[in-house]
Amino acid sequence: MTTAPQSGHSAFVLAVSAVAALGGLLFGYDIGVISGALLFIADDFALTPLLEGVVTSALLLGAAIGALTGGRLCDRLGRRTTLLIAAGVFVLGALGSGMAADTWTLVAARLVLGLAVGAASLVVPLYIAEMTPARTRGALVSLNQLMVTIGILASYLINSALAPAEAWRWMLGLAGVPAVLLAVGMLFLPETPRWFLSKGREGAARAVLQRSRPASEVESELTEISQVLEQERNQDRSLARLADPSVRPMLIVGIGLAIIQQITGINTIIYFAPSILQATGYGTSGAILSTVGVGVVNVALTVVAIFLVDRIGRRPLVLMGIGGMTITAGLLGCVYLLPSLGGAAGYAALILIAAYVAFFAVSLGPVVWLMISEIFPLRIRGTAMSVSTVALWLTNVLVALTFLSMFTAMGPTTTFWIYALIGTAAWLFTYFLVPETKQRSLEQIESELASRAPRARSTPEGA
């Protein structure tokens, strides 16, 4: 009697998570595809290096804007509706990129595409977190990051397949296919129970919980969410609410983790691995082929993370991952001190890059998106997640714009040692400030972080 319903609930939750995570696949594909397409776009549109950077960064800037507006939309219109809107914008951006007649049309289309990427990067983990029970939330929210890595790998493979025909328009335009699948899939999925309750629709919330939870858990979860909402009923929900001392510990952790995921340098590898390897003596074809290997490592270790995140926990994985990234970045800097590059130095660089990506994929990659979907109060969850996600994307822009300049001006050794120092600071931040959230309800996590606030420690009207 118990097994069948539970398997039915599990199947529903898995289906919901898989469809929503198509947004992650789009996110990954659109970030990765430009690395190959840009080689041919630069020839067709006679791009200068500066314009190549503008074309690449337009999506990242759009993503920051999309993350900010996406937070407000998902609080007002709902998580499901916002994902439907994002899917439509994905289609428009992909078609516009593929059909662009000149540089600035392409930049505008990439900016539009970035709006959808930013919104999806925020709303997908939020939607999955609010639809899944605490015991499986870590693995299922991490499914989004797995789809991001699969999207990156797919873009590398499609770039390789279409490169002989120099078909950059198809490379960019093919992103519209999974966007249509996301839109169709979301039409058949419900809104989250937490959003329904925030709008006073208890019956709809109960109906969703009955499909996704065992019957014994439905009423207790409804009560828990309702109690939190009742406490927050008369509180300010505006952006200014983020300045409240009671929210500050959560915001510090959320923004800090978002910045750490990017400032430690992962996208120096995702965007510029061929350049890094060429500096050790690799030829062009060998350097490009290596990106596929990096993509495979990224996917494989993200799968490992999904199995570990609800067993080992979020915090230990992040500490282990940042530690590994810091050590490998330091060693990668040492490779460039070898008297003759090429040969063994090239292989050492490739192994260290693969190790760096592996440490990221098993930790910061999936866990940051998971944790920023867990730590904020319901009343500001969408807005606070959008602020954290904006911080992530703006840091991404900073890394993308500065890495090659640092690499050229300071040299690879100094550049990678700087990233090792940043990694050390990131490890200390995580050790002292980031809590464990494994197998705890969203309301329990909120309560612990709120207890760190100055207001919580000084209650003049208390006992």
Secondary structure, DSSP 8 states (H G I E B T S, - for coil): --HHHHHHHHHHHHHHHHHHTHHHHHHHHHHHTHHHHHHHHHHHTT--HHHHHHHHHHHHHHHHHHHHHHHHHHHHT-HHHHHHHHHHHHHHHHHHHHT--SHHHHHHHHHHHHHHHHHHHHHHHHHHHHHS-HHHHHHHHHHHHHHHHHHHHHHHHHHHHHGGGT-HHHHHHTTHHHHHHHHHHHHTS---HHHHHHTT-HHHHHHHHHHHS-HHHHHHHHHHHHHHHHHHTTS--SGGGGGSTTTHHHHHHHHHHHHHHHHTTHHHHHHHHHHHHHTTT--HHHHHHHHHHHHHHHHHHHHHHHHHTTTT-HHHHHHHHHHHHHHHHHHHHHHTTSSS-STHHHHHHHHHHHHHHHHHHTTHHHHHHHHHTTSS-GGGHHHHHHHHHHHHHHHHHHHHHHHHHHHHHT-HHHHHHHHHHHHHHHHHHHHHH----TT--HHHHHHHHHTTSHHHH--TT--
